[in-house]
Amino acid sequence: MYVDFSKHETPSFSSIRKWLGRIGLYELNREKEYRSDWIFIVDLTVELGSEKAFVVLGVSQQLLESEIFPLKRGLRHQDVELLALEIMCSTKGEIIEQKLSELTKKVGRPIQIIADHGSDIQKGIKLYQENYSEVIYTYDVTHAMALLLKHELVADEKYQSFIQQCTRCRQQLQQTELSFLSPPSQRSQCRYFNIERLINWATKILESPVDTIVELLPNIESSILYQKLKDKLGWLINYQESLSIWKLMVKMTRVVETQLKICGLNEQSSSFLNLQQLSMGTDSLVNFQLKITEYLTIESSQIQPGRTILATSDVIESLFGKYKQFSSRCPFKQIGQMILSISLSTMKLTGSVVKLALETVRYLDLEAWSDQVFGQSMLSKRRTVFTASNNDTEIA
């Protein structure tokens, strides 16, 4: 049968957004299974303003042991469930502990909580452990390795001068015919999660044959081009030895991250990762390896013999990234209804699930939840101010 779709109206963006909000709210409010083997994955996300979203994801140890670890893969969005989402103006440790305790009464006591070492979260989890001492608190390996690199390189004057030179070089090359050789831009935040971008750039520039670059710019006289390359990139020679050390440090952290993310963390983790072949005997690298080993020893010492647990909270960082993609079109970076995209991303959407969600949650329910949680939005407040009558009292 032929269907003329041109006769059917396309739903508006606003309608689709409301449907998604209703489905996301359904998933957030859906009663979760009460279990004795939950693993809580905890983090905070912040936008413009004072509010933060406290998010707890859950994955069962049974799922890890039956599907995740045997396949040696990381957690996917649909492997986890959104157990809690709280919009908070204060994230003091005592409040974090209270939220974790309330969640425990609803879904059961976890066997493990995994998070970074943000001061509020760390305090909250430790307060929670005072009542549930058997719960393991694991420091996410991605944050741990990034922090080790940060502590090592912040104190390294050579590395700090390298960063400054990279910034200067980018500024000098970006509007020239050599712009394709510019160093990658540096992130203002989380730069120690991705430092290999700059290190790899510098290494490849030093290894690239000059003749190849000359061939790519046939309109410039060779002698002039050689001089430009020397003036703009010759400074890299001074960092050649240091680059090899920094590259090896990064490699050491990535070996640990890869192994723990696909195989999990257990009592053997501190011994089966053979990093000695990477250290090459230099003092700085040997000391750095000892710090990695110390992290592994501390984290694995909490685990019962024969058990393997989760080592990373990457899945929650990924969900936050997806949420920020959805919210990037908003006029203000304020936490709002789009936060429900986190619960949407964890759902296994089927026709029956969508039908049940839309039958269960009305648009009025979504609006009531939004008003209760967020109140009047920043955009709405701005419109009120800027559309006020000229006769209104002006700010002196």
Secondary structure, 3 states (H helix, E strand, C coil): CCCCHHHCCCCCHHHHHHHHHHHHHHHHHCCCCCCCCEEEEEEEEECCCCCEEEEEEEEEHHHHHHHHHHHCCCCCHHHCEEEEEEEECCCCHHHHHHHHHHHHHHHCCCCEEEECCCHHHHHHHHHHHHHCCCCEEEECHHHHHHHHHHHHHHCCHHHHHHHHHHHHHHHHHCCCCCHHHCCCCCCCCCHHHCCHHHHHHHHHHHHCCHHHHHHHCCCCCHHHHHHHHHHHHHHHHHHHHHHHHHHHHHHHHHHHHHHHHHHCECCCHHHHCCCHHHHCCCHHHHHHHHHHHHHHHHHHCCCCCCCCECCCCHHHHHHHHHHHHHHCCCCCCCCCHHHHHHHHHHCCCCHHHHHHHHHHCCHHHHHHHHHHHHCCCHHHHHHHHHCCCCCCCCCC
